[in-house]
Amino acid sequence: MSKKKSYMKNNNIIKEGFFDNLLRIFRVFPQLKNNKNIKKDIQSLNRKVASLEKMMNDEMKTYGSNKKIKLTKFKLKDFIKGV
């Protein structure tokens, strides 16, 4: 079977993603980067990511794997261009 070439750009594959929508909002409204509630929610998101990471590592231990899963934490500059 021959391989087909994909002419879709990588940017268009995840065009309707959650974080792309957030980035688009912050580009239109740059004053949101100074909002304390947004910063607090990003910290909350990072706590949830840490909790998920811990849960996944505990589950991996039950399967007998020694591999650790490390998820990256989010920063405000991940969502706002030019910070």
C-alpha positions as CSV (number, residue, x, y, z in Angstrom):
1,M,0.0,0.0,0.0
2,S,1.5,3.4,-0.9
3,K,1.8,6.2,1.5
4,K,-0.3,9.2,0.9
5,K,1.2,12.6,1.4
6,S,-0.7,14.9,3.7
7,Y,-0.9,18.5,2.5
8,M,-2.5,19.7,5.7
9,K,-0.3,22.0,7.7
10,N,0.4,21.2,11.3
11,N,-1.1,24.5,12.4
12,N,-4.5,23.5,11.0
13,I,-4.6,20.1,12.6
14,I,-5.3,21.5,16.1
15,K,-7.0,24.6,14.8
16,E,-10.0,24.4,17.1
17,G,-8.2,23.4,20.3
18,F,-8.9,24.9,23.7
19,F,-5.6,26.6,24.2
20,D,-5.7,28.1,20.7
21,N,-9.0,29.7,21.6
22,L,-7.5,31.1,24.8
23,L,-4.5,32.5,23.0
24,R,-6.8,34.2,20.4
25,I,-8.8,35.8,23.3
26,F,-5.7,37.1,25.0
27,R,-4.4,38.6,21.7
28,V,-7.6,40.5,21.2
29,F,-7.8,41.6,24.9
30,P,-4.2,42.1,26.1
31,Q,-5.4,43.9,29.3
32,L,-6.5,40.5,30.6
33,K,-2.9,39.6,31.4
34,N,-3.0,41.9,34.5
35,N,-6.2,40.2,35.9
36,K,-5.5,38.6,39.2
37,N,-8.3,36.1,38.8
38,I,-6.7,34.8,35.6
39,K,-3.4,34.4,37.3
40,K,-5.0,32.6,40.2
41,D,-6.9,30.3,37.8
42,I,-3.6,29.4,36.0
43,Q,-2.2,28.5,39.4
44,S,-5.2,26.3,40.0
45,L,-4.7,24.7,36.6
46,N,-1.1,23.9,37.6
47,R,-2.3,22.3,40.8
48,K,-4.7,20.1,38.8
49,V,-1.9,19.2,36.4
50,A,0.3,18.2,39.4
51,S,-2.6,16.2,40.9
52,L,-3.1,14.4,37.5
53,E,0.6,13.7,37.3
54,K,0.7,12.2,40.8
55,M,-2.4,10.0,40.0
56,M,-0.9,8.8,36.8
57,N,2.5,7.9,38.4
58,D,0.7,6.0,41.2
59,E,-1.3,4.1,38.6
60,M,1.9,3.3,36.7
61,K,3.4,1.9,39.9
62,T,0.5,-0.5,40.2
63,Y,1.3,-1.8,36.8
64,G,4.9,-2.4,37.9
65,S,6.5,0.3,35.8
66,N,9.3,2.5,37.1
67,K,8.8,5.2,34.5
68,K,7.7,8.6,35.8
69,I,5.4,10.8,33.9
70,K,6.3,14.5,34.0
71,L,3.8,17.0,32.8
72,T,4.8,20.6,32.1
73,K,3.2,23.4,34.1
74,F,1.6,26.4,32.4
75,K,2.7,30.0,32.6
76,L,0.9,33.2,31.7
77,K,3.2,33.6,28.7
78,D,1.9,30.3,27.3
79,F,-1.4,32.0,26.7
80,I,-0.4,35.6,26.0
81,K,1.9,36.7,23.2
82,G,4.6,39.1,24.2
83,V,4.6,38.7,28.0
